[in-house]
Amino acid sequence: MPVPPDWYKTFFTGVALDLWRAVASPEMTKAEADFIEQACQLTSGARVLDVPCGNGRLSVELARRGYRLTGVDIAPENIAEARTLGAQAAPPIDFHQDDMRQLPWPRQFDAAFCMGNSFGYLEDPGDAAFVNSVAGCLKSGGHFLIDTGAVAEAILPNLKDRPWYDVGGLLFLIENQYDQVRGQLDSHLTFVRDGKVEKRSISQRVYTFRELVLLLTAAGFDQIEGFSGLDRKPFRLGAQRLLLTARKT
């Protein structure tokens, strides 16, 4: 069954967000914030863009460390939770429910990050528009960090057709269908909790590392570097994850 190209507009609600809350522990959030600080070379009081920001967990953690955060996400439930989590943050966090392809802050940020495997949802023109939109928001020398598990060198060597997972009593099945012509991974998810079954579908573009480098270069980035994890080991074929950093020229 084909996945609608705008699947992300309705996916991020209810059980899908409950799953992510269960996965993203406080320890994980602190470790990722540490990585963002180092990889983006944040200095005291830096302005940082979190896009898409999800429920704001990283924005809140970084605000606690004295950085000035702006978060953008398209999902109303995410933004509502982010505003609740960040209500007492100092400096205050500016959360927006908006389209990340049209960011309205020219050259205002010292760094930006896209964490949580949230890249590749928008098909090729949309992904390029997102990268260019972020580039337009960054000051010269600002850093951009992309976190993805769907880069070809990571996901394809490890791809399973029908893996089951159990996260805190929430069971979910992923049925993966990779289309090599489109370079697209369509995944049909079945969630089972308390005897109730819900089905959702997602689709993510599987870029090669080289394609991501070209995409970033075309948007005005240089000094592109890939890591396989928060320990900053170089990215290699078969890694579970890519953390890609780039500098705005």
C-alpha positions in Angstrom: 0.0 0.0 0.0 1.5 3.4 -1.0 2.2 5.9 1.8 0.7 9.4 1.2 3.5 12.0 0.7 2.1 14.1 3.5 1.9 11.3 6.0 3.8 13.3 8.6 0.9 15.8 9.0 -1.2 13.2 10.9 1.4 10.7 12.2 2.7 12.5 15.2 -0.1 12.1 17.7 -1.3 9.6 20.3 0.5 6.3 20.5 3.3 7.3 18.1 4.3 10.1 20.5 3.9 7.8 23.5 6.5 5.5 21.9 9.0 8.3 21.4 8.5 9.5 25.0 9.3 6.0 26.2 12.5 5.7 24.1 13.9 9.2 24.9 15.1 8.9 28.4 16.5 11.8 30.5 20.0 10.2 30.1 19.6 10.1 26.3 18.5 13.7 26.2 21.5 14.9 28.3 24.0 12.9 26.2 22.5 14.3 23.0 22.6 17.8 24.4 26.3 17.3 25.3 26.9 16.2 21.7 25.1 19.2 20.2 27.1 21.6 22.4 30.4 20.1 21.2 29.5 19.5 17.5 27.9 22.9 17.0 30.6 24.6 19.0 28.1 26.5 21.1 29.3 29.5 23.0 27.7 31.2 26.0 24.3 32.7 25.1 24.2 31.2 21.6 20.9 31.3 19.7 20.0 27.8 18.6 17.3 26.5 16.3 15.7 23.1 17.1 13.9 21.9 14.0 11.8 19.8 14.1 11.7 20.1 17.9 9.2 17.3 18.8 8.1 17.7 22.3 11.0 20.1 23.1 13.1 17.9 25.3 16.4 19.0 23.8 15.4 22.6 23.6 14.5 22.5 27.3 17.8 20.8 28.2 19.9 23.3 26.2 18.0 26.3 27.7 18.9 25.0 31.1 22.5 25.4 30.0 22.0 29.0 29.1 21.4 28.9 25.4 18.6 30.8 23.7 16.3 28.2 21.9 13.7 28.4 19.2 11.8 25.3 18.4 9.7 24.5 15.3 7.4 21.5 14.7 4.4 20.9 12.5 2.5 18.6 15.0 0.1 20.5 17.3 0.4 17.9 20.1 4.2 18.2 20.0 4.2 22.0 20.3 1.6 21.9 23.1 3.8 19.5 25.1 6.9 21.5 24.3 5.3 24.7 25.6 4.3 22.9 28.8 7.8 21.4 29.3 9.5 24.7 28.6 7.1 27.0 30.5 9.7 27.6 33.3 12.8 27.6 31.1 15.3 30.4 31.5 16.1 31.8 29.0 12.6 31.4 27.7 12.1 29.1 24.7 10.2 30.3 21.6 8.1 27.4 20.2 6.3 27.6 16.9 3.9 25.3 15.1 5.0 25.8 11.5 6.4 24.3 8.3 10.2 23.8 8.6 10.6 24.6 4.9 9.7 28.2 5.5 11.7 29.5 8.4 11.3 33.3 8.9 14.6 34.2 10.7 17.3 35.3 8.2 20.8 35.0 9.6 19.7 35.0 13.3 21.0 31.7 14.6 24.5 30.5 15.7 23.5 26.8 15.2 20.7 24.5 14.2 20.0 20.9 14.7 17.6 18.2 13.3 17.6 15.3 15.8 15.6 12.2 16.3 15.8 10.7 12.8 13.5 13.5 11.5 15.2 14.1 8.1 14.0 12.8 4.8 10.2 13.1 5.3 9.5 15.7 2.6 10.7 14.0 -0.6 13.6 15.5 -2.6 12.3 19.0 -3.3 11.0 19.4 0.2 14.2 18.2 1.9 16.3 20.6 -0.3 13.9 23.4 0.7 14.3 22.5 4.4 18.2 22.5 4.2 18.1 25.8 2.3 15.7 27.3 4.8 18.0 26.4 7.7 21.0 27.7 5.8 19.1 31.1 5.5 18.6 31.2 9.2 22.2 30.7 10.2 24.9 33.3 10.6 28.1 32.8 8.7 30.1 30.2 10.5 27.0 28.7 12.2 26.8 24.9 12.4 24.0 22.6 11.4 23.6 19.0 12.8 21.5 16.3 11.2 20.8 13.0 13.1 19.5 10.2 10.9 19.4 6.4 11.0 18.0 6.3 7.5 21.2 7.1 5.5 21.7 4.3 3.0 25.1 3.1 4.5 23.5 2.7 7.9 20.0 1.4 7.3 20.3 -0.9 4.2 23.0 -3.3 5.7 20.8 -3.7 8.8 17.3 -3.6 7.3 14.8 -6.3 8.6 11.5 -7.0 6.9 9.3 -7.4 9.9 11.0 -6.6 13.2 8.9 -6.6 16.5 9.8 -4.4 19.4 8.6 -4.0 23.0 9.1 -0.6 24.6 7.7 -0.4 28.1 4.8 -2.8 27.3 4.0 -1.0 24.0 4.4 -3.6 21.3 4.9 -2.5 17.7 5.6 -4.3 14.4 7.4 -2.5 11.5 6.8 -3.9 8.0 9.5 -2.4 5.8 9.4 -2.0 2.0 12.4 -0.5 0.3 12.0 1.0 -3.2 15.4 1.3 -4.7 14.1 3.2 -7.7 12.6 6.0 -5.5 15.3 5.6 -2.9 12.4 5.5 -0.4 11.7 3.3 2.6 8.0 2.8 3.2 7.2 1.4 6.7 3.8 0.2 8.0 3.6 0.2 11.8 1.2 -1.8 14.0 1.0 -0.7 17.6 -0.5 -3.0 20.3 -1.2 -1.7 23.8 -3.7 -2.9 26.3 -5.4 -5.1 23.7 -5.9 -2.2 21.3 -4.3 -2.1 17.9 -3.5 1.0 15.8 -1.9 1.2 12.4 0.2 4.0 11.0 2.5 4.4 7.9 5.6 6.4 7.3 7.9 7.0 4.3 11.5 8.3 4.5 14.0 9.1 1.8 17.1 7.0 2.0 19.9 9.3 0.9 23.5 8.1 0.6 26.1 9.9 2.6 27.4 11.4 -0.7 23.9 12.7 -1.6 23.6 14.4 1.8 27.0 16.1 1.3 25.9 17.4 -2.1 22.6 18.6 -0.7 24.4 20.5 2.1 27.1 21.9 -0.2 24.5 23.2 -2.6 22.9 25.1 0.3 26.1 26.8 1.2 27.6 24.5 3.8 31.2 23.3 4.1 33.4 21.4 6.6 31.0 18.5 6.5 31.8 15.6 8.8 30.0 12.4 9.8 30.0 10.5 13.1 28.5 7.1 13.9 27.4 8.0 17.4 27.6 10.4 20.4 31.1 9.1 21.1 32.2 11.0 17.9 33.7 8.0 16.2 33.9 8.5 12.4 30.9 7.3 10.4 31.4 3.9 8.7 29.4 1.5 6.5 27.0 -0.5 8.7 26.9 2.1 11.5 23.5 2.3 13.2 23.3 6.1 13.0 24.8 9.1 11.2 25.4 12.4 13.0 26.3 14.8 10.2 27.7 18.3 11.0 28.3 21.2 8.5 29.3 24.8 8.7 27.5 27.7 7.0 29.9 29.6 4.8 
